[in-house]
Amino acid sequence: PYVSLFAFAIVLTIASMNGTQNDESVDMNKTTADDSVVWRNNATSANCLASQPSCQCSDRRTPRKRLDKGWEAHHQRMAQAAAAAPSSLDVVLIGDSITERWNGTRRMGQMESPAGRGPFEKYFTKAGGGTLDGIALGSGGDRTTNIVWHLRNGMLPDTLQPKVWVVLIGTNDIGSDGCSPERAVEGVVEVVKELRTKRPDSKILLHGLLPRSDKMFTLNLGEFHRACMRANEELKKIAESSDFIHYMEAGAAFLKEEGENGVKKIIHELMDDGLHPNESGMHKWGPLIVEEVVQLLSKL
């Protein structure tokens, strides 16, 4: 399929990746009819957002370990949680701080954020009254490259075999690193490739990036949000080209229109810091994810 927004036209073969360990074994320029993911930017696409010309975003395909204090310890906690999880899980959510807060922590497990754990128990555990059993593996501040590193270094034990993966990652590539939508999506594709390689029987629910403000604790939408929405357009097209990737968006749930011109702003009651759904936001958002996962499970 032809991707018009950034003139992407190379098809990444995923069906032939079973058993491979890294992208060196994948022909990035070969087209096949089945299980393909559309991606690769043309040679002229920018690495950085216009306001971030000095960003370090030339390569989102190399797994990276972070040196932040507490990051590796949090990685070990996630690896342990993954190893201890039942093999029959319906769903695993993976991502950055937005996903981490479902576990009731933030800043790589260094601070409590209990508002998120209650909604998670309600929607993603049968013991809490939900229709699904799942776990959340999220690390505050992570970029796409960090997620791949986690997956290759213990967060994907053989026993972790969920029916569905929910992937929500990329906002920090844009908002923290200043990457262009092209580069952010390139990184998301690496996460998808890793999961497809290691768990070919699982479905992937690719979640569009949520609304965000350019500055924390503000509600106005700016450059970062526009970049995230452009990335979402490409993520949706990627999913539409694949039999095993499914796409969802939940951004509209966090936005409202104000004024005569209908300017969209983030709803303070649902996302008061302009980036992370709060407890009310999670109660609004959780059922939307559950609905999509249940639909996927009904097709298995």
C-alpha positions, 0 to 999 in steps of 0.5 A: 500500500502507498502511504501518502503522508510521508511517501513511505513505500517499502514493505517490511516482511514480518511473516518470514521473521519467525525464529530471527533475532534481529533486523539484520536477517530481514530484507528491508526492501522485499515485498510479500503479500502476507503479514507485511508491515508498511514502513520506511521513510524516504531518504529526504524525511527529517530525523527531528522536529522543526523546533529540535534540529539538534535531536539525536534521532537518526536511528530508532532501530538499535536497542538501547539501555538507559543509564538513568538511576533506577532504570536497570533495577526497574527493568529487573522488576519488570522481568521478574513480573513477566517471569511470574505471570501466568502463561494463560494471560489474555493481555500484556500492556507494554510501554512507558510511564503511561503504562507504568502508572497502571501498576501504581508506580511512576518514575521507574518504580521509584514513586508510588502512584496508587491512582492507577492500580485500582482501575487496572485491577477493575479492568484487567484482572478477573479477581477485580471483577474484570473480563480479562487477566493481564499485566502491565510492563511499563517504564517511565521515560522509555523510548521505543529503543528501550522497549526493544532492549527490555524485550531482548534482555529478560522481559520476554521469558518463554513462559510469557505467552499472552493472547494479545499485546497492547503496545503504546510507545513513542510519545517520549521519542517525540516529546523528550528526544524531539524526533520526527513522526517518521523516526518515532514510527520507525521505533514502534515498528521495531517493537512490533517486529520483536514481538512478532518474531518471538510471539508469532501466535499472539495478536498485537493491538497497536495503540495510537499515541495519546494527546499531549501538551508541549509543557507539563501541566498545561492543556493546550495542544501544540507541536508535540501533539501534532507530531503524535497525531501524524505518527498515528496516521502512519501507525493506523496504515501499518495496522491496516496492511497486516493481518496480525496488527490491529489499531486503536485510538483513544485520544478523543476521549481526552479532548474537548472543544472550547470557544467559537472556533472549537479549539481542542484542549485536553480535559483537565479532569482526565489528564491533569498534567497534560500527558498521563491519564489520571484515575478518572482518565484511566476509568474512561480509557480502560473500558476502551482498551478492554473492548478492543482486546475482547474483540480480538480474543473473540476471533482467536 
